Amino acid sequence: MIELEGKWLAVWLSLEEVFSIFGFGSLATGSSEVWMVAGRIVGESPTGLWLRVENVSNEKNQSQLGALTTATPTYFLPWHRISSARLLDEKPGPDAVMGFKPR
């Protein structure tokens, strides 16, 4: 079993999933965009992870965190939303390439 608390997680989600995690409801457009949500895992539960979100990027690798919130928020990420992810021991530096891959 991997100890997740304290590790850094990058997960690729549909725009609708990002909206759901941030509590904005669903999109009427049915967008096929894929966004990356990244941050530090601060807790784990049987149904998901608590993630202190530090970056939200769109497919053009442009940060969108400021458009979603003004703080460094901690959000619940249900296990069923995680299908494509990268786990890191340390916070990636500013030059780290996380990249986008189709899900």
C-alpha positions as CSV (number, residue, x, y, z in Angstrom):
1,M,0.0,0.0,0.0
2,I,1.4,3.4,-1.0
3,E,1.3,6.2,1.6
4,L,-0.4,9.1,-0.3
5,E,-0.6,11.8,2.3
6,G,2.0,14.5,1.6
7,K,2.6,13.4,-2.0
8,W,1.9,15.6,-5.0
9,L,-0.8,14.5,-7.5
10,A,-1.6,15.5,-11.0
11,V,-4.9,14.2,-12.4
12,W,-6.4,14.8,-15.9
13,L,-10.1,15.5,-15.9
14,S,-12.8,16.6,-18.2
15,L,-14.0,20.2,-17.9
16,E,-17.3,19.0,-16.5
17,E,-15.4,17.0,-13.8
18,V,-13.4,20.0,-12.9
19,F,-16.6,22.1,-12.5
20,S,-18.1,19.3,-10.3
21,I,-15.1,19.2,-8.0
22,F,-15.1,23.0,-7.6
23,G,-18.9,23.0,-6.9
24,F,-20.0,24.8,-10.1
25,G,-22.5,22.2,-11.2
26,S,-22.6,20.8,-14.7
27,L,-21.9,22.3,-18.1
28,A,-24.6,22.5,-20.7
29,T,-22.0,22.5,-23.5
30,G,-20.7,18.9,-23.0
31,S,-17.1,20.2,-23.7
32,S,-14.5,17.5,-24.5
33,E,-11.6,19.6,-23.1
34,V,-9.2,17.9,-20.7
35,W,-7.8,19.9,-17.8
36,M,-5.0,19.0,-15.3
37,V,-5.7,19.5,-11.6
38,A,-2.6,19.3,-9.4
39,G,-1.7,19.7,-5.8
40,R,-0.6,18.1,-2.5
41,I,-2.6,15.3,-1.0
42,V,-3.5,16.3,2.6
43,G,-5.9,13.5,3.5
44,E,-7.4,10.2,2.3
45,S,-10.8,8.6,2.9
46,P,-12.4,5.4,1.7
47,T,-14.2,7.4,-1.0
48,G,-11.4,9.7,-2.2
49,L,-8.6,12.2,-1.5
50,W,-8.4,15.7,0.0
51,L,-6.2,17.7,-2.4
52,R,-4.8,21.1,-1.7
53,V,-5.1,22.4,-5.2
54,E,-2.1,24.4,-6.5
55,N,-2.6,24.3,-10.2
56,V,-5.4,23.9,-12.7
57,S,-4.4,24.1,-16.3
58,N,-6.3,23.8,-19.5
59,E,-5.2,22.0,-22.6
60,K,-3.0,24.9,-23.7
61,N,-1.1,24.5,-20.4
62,Q,-2.5,27.9,-19.2
63,S,-3.2,28.2,-15.5
64,Q,-6.9,28.6,-14.7
65,L,-6.7,28.4,-10.9
66,G,-7.2,32.2,-10.5
67,A,-10.4,32.0,-12.6
68,L,-11.8,29.3,-10.3
69,T,-10.7,30.5,-6.8
70,T,-8.7,33.2,-5.1
71,A,-7.1,31.0,-2.4
72,T,-5.2,27.8,-2.3
73,P,-8.2,25.6,-1.7
74,T,-8.5,22.0,-0.4
75,Y,-11.0,20.0,-2.4
76,F,-12.3,16.5,-2.2
77,L,-11.5,14.4,-5.2
78,P,-13.6,11.2,-5.4
79,W,-11.8,8.0,-6.4
80,H,-14.2,7.4,-9.3
81,R,-13.0,10.7,-10.9
82,I,-9.3,9.5,-11.0
83,S,-8.5,7.5,-14.1
84,S,-5.4,9.2,-15.4
85,A,-3.0,10.5,-12.8
86,R,0.7,11.1,-11.9
87,L,2.0,10.8,-8.3
88,L,5.2,12.7,-7.3
89,D,7.2,12.7,-4.1
90,E,8.0,16.4,-4.3
91,K,6.4,19.5,-5.7
92,P,7.3,19.8,-9.4
93,G,9.4,22.8,-10.2
94,P,8.3,25.6,-12.5
95,D,10.0,24.0,-15.5
96,A,8.5,20.5,-15.0
97,V,6.5,19.3,-18.0
98,M,3.4,17.5,-16.8
99,G,1.9,17.3,-20.3
100,F,-1.5,16.4,-21.6
101,K,-2.6,13.0,-22.9
102,P,-6.0,12.1,-24.2
103,R,-7.9,10.0,-21.7
